[in-house]
Amino acid sequence: MPAASPAPAPSGQGRARTTFRALRHRNFQLFFSGQIISLVGTWMQTVAEAWLVYRLTGSSALLGVLGFVSQIPIFLLSPLAGLVADRWPRHRTVIVTQATSMLLAFTLAGLTLSHHIHKSNIWVVIGLATLLGTVNAFDIPTRQSFLIEMVGREDLLNAIALNSSMFNGARVAGPAIAGLLVAWVGEGWCFLLNALSYLAVIAGLLLMRIGPSPVVHDGAGPLEKLRQGLRFARQTLPIRALLLLLGLVSFMALPFTVLMPIFADKIFGGGASAYGTLMGAVGVGAMFGALAVAMREQLRGLGNVVAICAVGLGVSLILFSASRWYWLSWVILVITGFTMMMQFTATNTLIQAMVPDQLRGRVMSLYAMMFLGMMPIGSLFAGAIAEHIGAPITVAIGGVASVVGGTIFYRKWPAMRAPARELVAAQGMMPAPPPQDAAGPPA
């Protein structure tokens, strides 16, 4: 492919237009504005729920159980959820999942504010977290697959990155607000505000103008459709490698978040406020990581980004586990969040660029399974191990695993560039290369 002449450096205004170009679509504007309010509430509930369990029980094992039950449904049900996303209108499905999540949040708020939650019946919190995880199992792949219906193919990759930056912008505000509210008025108010925040996203969804859903029913039975998605991911080497690395990092490295109350309380001598601030540091880094991907206008180099950021995430976790200085740990967690989100957003972007539309829901359900579904198993494992060897060593072990996985992926990725580029070109995400250039790096 002939080399293009270098383009002039974009101005600040031009760079902003490039970074936020998906927001020119009215439907995505409605989605973005509603989701950012709702996601702040979601992060408030996540932090307050973990702190409630820890305050009532003081058990790191139960923190692991909470992380496990809130996300294991994603691992178990994601293939079925992907089938739903490819078979039924995604717009309506997302409305249903968001409304159901709102009802569960109102239930948890009512029980907590009325003082019906005690150490003896902590199973109520665990049960509601399980139900919410079940709803999320259907919501996440459907929402990811729904992005293309809001922005079209030309702005899909930017919408993915902005969606991640929105998620992590909320990750900054939510834990910080939750830490303050928990310290001042208790966990129940965080749950109530989360329930109310769902009204914003539901209103945005109802105001959208969505055309006919592109889902296609080819007459194949449900089991065959599930096999089609699994077969495509298994036989497509670049997608398989991306998913395997994602699953490894999610299982071994990401459970550091469920152990964060222990660091905040036992190691740094803080409380709910320190916990919220530390989680907010992860969100600061993650938000900038997602925006860094949003600023990119091409896929080239994203494969190396995935590998390098997996290594960087592991190194930052090793350093965090060794630190006993609060503000140094805060800075390290910013780096942790940045590398973590760069890897996950780049992985999401590459997979969505390679997958055919008719398989998008099923393949994205596998992404959700590896990203969020492996984490609860790791959380349960990490919580149990931390009881015996301590939270710092447990986090360090996860960091080492991430370094090893990222290094292996970095060495294997060059052999996968040619098939990755062919897949991207087949989906219309980039021009098909001439034969002599087919081995050039796609991503």
C-alpha positions in Angstrom: 0.0 0.0 0.0 1.6 3.3 -1.0 2.7 5.5 1.9 0.4 8.5 2.4 1.9 12.0 2.7 2.0 13.1 6.3 -1.0 15.0 7.4 -0.7 18.3 9.3 -0.9 18.0 13.1 -4.5 18.5 14.2 -5.4 21.5 16.2 -6.8 21.1 19.7 -10.4 21.7 18.3 -9.8 19.2 15.6 -8.4 16.6 18.0 -11.5 17.1 20.2 -13.8 16.5 17.2 -11.9 13.4 16.4 -11.9 12.1 20.0 -15.7 12.6 20.4 -16.8 12.1 16.8 -19.4 9.4 17.8 -21.3 12.1 19.7 -22.5 13.6 16.5 -25.2 10.9 16.4 -28.3 11.8 18.3 -29.0 8.3 19.6 -25.5 8.0 21.0 -25.8 11.5 22.6 -28.9 10.2 24.5 -27.2 7.0 25.4 -24.0 8.7 26.6 -25.8 11.3 28.7 -28.1 8.8 30.4 -25.5 6.2 30.9 -22.9 8.5 32.6 -25.5 9.4 35.2 -26.5 5.9 35.8 -23.0 4.5 35.9 -22.0 7.0 38.6 -24.8 5.4 40.6 -23.7 1.9 39.7 -20.2 2.5 41.0 -21.6 4.1 44.2 -23.6 0.9 44.8 -20.6 -1.3 44.0 -18.4 0.4 46.5 -21.1 0.8 49.2 -22.1 -2.8 48.8 -18.6 -4.1 49.4 -18.1 -1.8 52.3 -21.4 -2.9 53.9 -20.4 -6.6 53.7 -16.9 -5.8 55.1 -18.3 -3.6 57.9 -20.8 -6.2 59.0 -18.6 -9.2 58.7 -14.9 -8.1 58.5 -14.3 -11.1 56.2 -12.1 -11.0 53.1 -13.5 -14.3 52.2 -17.0 -12.8 52.1 -15.7 -10.0 49.9 -14.6 -12.7 47.5 -18.0 -14.3 47.7 -19.7 -11.0 46.9 -17.4 -10.5 43.9 -18.1 -14.1 42.8 -21.9 -14.0 43.0 -22.2 -10.6 41.4 -20.4 -11.7 38.2 -20.4 -15.5 38.0 -23.8 -15.3 36.2 -22.0 -13.4 33.4 -19.7 -16.4 33.0 -22.5 -19.0 33.1 -25.1 -17.1 31.1 -23.2 -15.0 28.5 -23.5 -17.5 25.7 -27.3 -17.6 26.1 -27.2 -13.8 26.4 -25.3 -13.5 23.2 -27.9 -15.6 21.5 -30.6 -13.2 22.8 -28.7 -10.2 21.5 -28.5 -11.7 18.0 -32.1 -12.8 18.0 -34.2 -10.1 19.6 -34.2 -6.3 19.2 -31.3 -5.0 21.2 -33.0 -1.6 22.0 -35.9 -3.2 23.7 -33.7 -5.7 25.5 -31.5 -3.0 27.0 -34.6 -1.1 28.2 -35.8 -4.3 30.0 -32.4 -5.0 31.6 -32.0 -1.4 32.9 -35.5 -1.3 34.3 -34.9 -4.6 36.1 -31.6 -3.3 37.6 -33.5 -0.3 38.9 -36.0 -2.4 40.7 -33.2 -4.4 42.3 -31.4 -1.3 43.5 -34.7 0.1 45.0 -35.1 -3.2 46.9 -31.6 -3.1 48.3 -32.0 0.6 49.3 -35.3 -0.1 51.0 -33.9 -3.0 53.0 -30.8 -1.2 54.1 -32.5 2.1 55.0 -35.1 0.3 57.0 -32.3 -1.5 58.9 -33.2 -5.0 57.8 -29.7 -5.9 56.8 -27.5 -7.4 59.6 -24.6 -9.7 59.8 -27.0 -12.6 60.4 -28.8 -12.1 57.1 -26.0 -10.9 54.9 -27.2 -13.5 52.5 -29.9 -11.0 51.4 -27.2 -8.7 50.0 -25.4 -11.7 48.4 -28.7 -12.8 46.9 -29.6 -9.4 45.4 -26.0 -9.1 44.0 -26.6 -12.5 42.3 -29.8 -11.3 40.7 -28.1 -8.1 39.5 -25.3 -10.2 38.0 -27.9 -12.3 36.2 -29.4 -9.1 34.7 -25.9 -7.9 33.7 -25.2 -11.1 31.9 -27.9 -10.2 29.4 -27.3 -6.4 29.5 -23.6 -6.3 28.7 -23.3 -8.2 25.4 -26.6 -6.6 24.2 -25.4 -3.1 25.0 -22.0 -3.7 23.4 -23.7 -5.1 20.2 -26.2 -2.2 20.3 -23.5 0.4 19.8 -23.3 -0.2 16.0 -27.0 0.5 15.7 -26.5 3.9 17.3 -23.5 5.2 15.4 -23.1 3.0 12.3 -19.9 1.3 11.2 -17.9 4.4 10.5 -17.9 5.6 14.1 -18.2 2.2 15.9 -14.6 2.1 17.1 -14.8 5.6 18.5 -18.1 4.7 20.2 -16.5 1.7 21.9 -13.7 3.8 23.3 -16.0 6.6 24.4 -18.3 4.0 26.1 -15.3 2.8 28.0 -14.2 6.3 29.0 -17.8 7.0 30.2 -17.7 3.9 32.3 -14.5 4.9 33.9 -15.3 8.6 34.2 -18.2 7.3 36.4 -15.6 5.1 38.1 -13.8 8.2 39.3 -16.9 10.0 40.6 -18.9 7.1 41.9 -16.4 5.6 44.5 -15.4 9.1 45.7 -19.1 10.1 46.3 -19.8 6.7 47.8 -16.9 7.0 50.2 -18.2 10.3 51.5 -21.8 9.3 51.7 -21.0 6.0 53.5 -19.0 7.9 56.0 -21.7 10.6 56.5 -25.1 8.9 56.2 -24.5 5.2 55.5 -24.6 2.7 52.6 -28.4 2.8 52.0 -28.4 6.3 50.5 -25.9 5.1 47.9 -28.2 2.4 46.9 -31.2 4.7 46.7 -29.3 7.3 44.5 -28.2 4.4 42.2 -31.8 3.3 41.8 -32.9 6.9 40.9 -30.0 7.2 38.4 -31.5 4.5 36.2 -34.3 6.9 35.3 -31.8 8.9 33.3 -30.7 6.0 31.1 -34.2 4.6 30.6 -35.4 8.1 29.6 -32.6 8.3 27.0 -33.4 4.9 25.6 -37.1 5.7 25.2 -36.2 8.9 23.4 -34.1 7.2 20.8 -35.2 6.7 17.2 -33.9 3.2 16.2 -34.6 1.6 12.9 -35.3 -2.1 12.4 -32.8 -4.3 14.3 -30.3 -6.0 12.0 -30.8 -9.4 13.7 -31.3 -12.2 11.3 -32.9 -15.6 12.0 -31.5 -18.2 9.6 -33.6 -21.1 10.8 -30.9 -22.7 12.8 -31.8 -23.9 16.3 -30.5 -22.3 19.5 -27.8 -24.8 20.1 -26.5 -24.6 16.6 -26.4 -20.8 16.9 -24.5 -21.1 20.1 -22.0 -23.4 18.4 -21.6 -21.0 15.5 -20.4 -18.2 17.8 -18.1 -20.5 19.7 -16.7 -22.1 16.6 -16.0 -18.7 15.1 -14.1 -17.5 18.2 -12.2 -20.8 18.6 -11.2 -21.1 14.9 -10.2 -17.4 14.5 -6.7 -17.2 15.9 -6.5 -13.5 16.6 -9.8 -13.4 18.4 -9.0 -16.6 20.4 -5.7 -15.2 21.5 -7.2 -11.8 22.6 -9.9 -13.6 24.6 -7.5 -16.0 26.3 -5.2 -13.1 27.4 -8.3 -11.2 28.6 -9.5 -14.2 30.6 -6.1 -14.7 32.2 -5.8 -11.1 33.3 -9.4 -11.0 34.5 -8.9 -14.2 36.5 -5.5 -13.4 38.1 -5.1 -9.7 38.1 -8.5 -8.0 38.4 -9.5 -9.5 41.8 -7.3 -6.8 43.4 -10.4 -4.7 43.4 -12.3 -7.0 45.8 -9.4 -6.9 48.2 -9.2 -3.1 48.2 -11.2 -2.7 51.5 -8.4 -4.6 53.2 -5.7 -2.3 51.8 -7.8 0.8 52.8 -8.5 -0.4 56.3 -5.7 -2.7 57.5 -2.7 -1.4 55.5 -3.3 2.3 55.1 -5.4 2.8 58.3 -8.2 4.6 56.5 -11.9 3.8 56.2 -14.7 4.1 53.7 -13.3 7.4 52.5 -9.9 5.9 51.8 -11.5 3.0 50.0 -13.5 5.2 47.8 -10.4 7.4 47.0 -8.3 4.3 46.1 -11.0 3.0 43.8 -11.3 6.4 42.3 -7.6 6.4 41.5 -8.2 3.3 39.4 -11.0 5.1 37.7 -8.9 8.2 36.9 -6.3 6.1 35.1 -9.0 4.0 33.4 -10.8 7.0 32.1 -7.6 8.4 30.5 -6.8 5.0 29.1 -10.1 4.8 27.3 -9.7 8.3 26.0 -6.3 7.5 24.7 -7.9 4.8 22.6 -10.7 7.2 21.5 -8.1 9.6 20.1 -6.8 6.9 17.7 -8.1 7.0 14.2 -6.8 3.6 13.1 -6.4 0.1 14.3 -2.7 -0.1 13.5 -0.7 -0.8 16.7 -3.6 -1.9 18.9 -2.3 -5.5 19.1 1.0 -4.3 20.6 -1.0 -2.0 22.9 -2.9 -5.0 24.3 0.3 -6.9 25.1 2.3 -3.9 26.5 -0.6 -2.8 28.7 -1.1 -6.3 30.1 2.6 -6.3 31.1 2.2 -2.7 32.5 -0.8 -3.7 34.5 1.1 -6.6 36.1 4.1 -4.5 37.0 1.8 -1.8 38.6 0.1 -4.4 40.7 3.4 -5.8 41.9 4.5 -2.3 42.9 1.1 -1.6 44.6 1.3 -4.8 46.6 4.7 -3.7 48.0 3.8 0.0 48.7 2.9 1.1 52.3 2.6 4.8 51.4 -0.9 5.9 50.7 -0.3 8.5 48.1 2.4 6.5 46.3 -0.2 3.7 46.2 -2.8 6.1 44.8 -0.4 7.1 42.0 0.4 3.5 41.2 -3.4 2.7 41.0 -3.8 5.5 38.4 -1.2 3.6 36.3 -3.0 0.4 37.0 -6.3 1.8 35.8 -4.7 3.3 32.7 -3.0 0.1 31.5 -6.0 -2.1 32.5 -8.4 0.0 30.4 -6.1 0.5 27.5 -5.8 -3.3 27.2 -9.5 -4.0 27.6 -10.7 -1.2 25.3 -8.1 -2.1 22.6 -9.2 -5.8 22.9 -12.9 -4.8 22.6 -12.1 -2.6 19.6 -10.1 -5.3 17.8 -12.7 -8.0 18.3 -15.6 -5.8 17.2 -13.6 -4.8 14.1 -13.1 -8.4 13.2 -16.5 -10.0 14.0 -19.3 -10.2 11.4 -22.5 -8.4 12.3 -24.6 -11.6 12.4 -22.3 -13.0 15.1 -21.6 -9.8 17.0 -23.8 -10.6 20.0 -22.5 -14.1 20.5 -18.9 -13.1 20.2 -19.3 -10.1 22.4 -20.9 -12.4 25.0 -17.6 -14.4 25.0 -15.8 -11.1 25.5 -18.1 -10.4 28.5 -17.5 -13.9 29.8 -13.7 -13.5 29.7 -13.7 -9.8 30.9 -16.3 -10.0 33.6 -17.1 -13.7 33.9 -13.6 -14.9 34.8 -13.2 -12.2 37.5 -15.7 -13.7 40.0 -13.9 -17.0 39.9 -10.7 -15.2 40.5 -12.3 -13.1 43.2 -13.4 -16.2 45.1 -10.0 -17.7 44.7 -8.2 -14.5 45.8 -10.4 -13.9 48.8 -9.7 -17.4 50.1 -6.0 -17.2 49.4 -5.8 -13.8 51.0 -7.1 -15.2 54.3 -4.0 -17.4 54.5 -1.1 -15.4 52.8 -2.5 -11.8 53.0 -3.9 -9.4 50.4 -0.5 -7.9 49.3 1.0 -11.3 48.3 -2.2 -12.3 46.6 -2.3 -9.1 44.5 1.4 -9.6 43.6 0.8 -13.1 42.3 -1.9 -11.8 40.0 0.5 -9.1 38.8 3.1 -11.7 37.9 0.5 -13.7 35.9 -0.4 -10.6 33.9 3.2 -9.9 33.1 3.8 -13.5 31.9 0.5 -13.5 29.8 1.3 -10.2 28.2 4.8 -11.2 27.3 3.6 -14.4 25.6 1.0 -12.5 23.6 3.6 -10.0 22.5 5.7 -12.7 21.1 2.8 -14.5 19.3 1.0 -11.5 17.9 3.2 -10.8 14.8 2.1 -14.2 13.4 -1.6 -13.2 13.8 -1.4 -9.8 12.0 -2.1 -11.0 8.5 -5.3 -13.0 9.4 -6.4 -10.1 11.6 -6.1 -7.6 8.8 -8.1 -9.8 6.4 -10.9 -10.1 9.0 -10.9 -6.3 9.5 -11.1 -5.7 5.8 -13.9 -8.2 5.4 -16.0 -6.3 7.9 -15.5 -3.0 6.0 -13.4 -1.5 8.8 -10.5 -0.7 6.4 -9.7 -1.1 2.8 -8.6 -4.5 1.6 -4.8 -4.6 1.1 -3.3 -5.4 -2.3 -1.9 -8.9 -2.4 1.8 -7.9 -2.0 0.9 -5.9 1.2 -1.3 -8.6 2.8 1.2 -9.4 5.5 1.4 -5.8 6.7 0.5 -5.1 10.3 -3.3 -4.5 10.8 -3.4 -3.6 14.4 
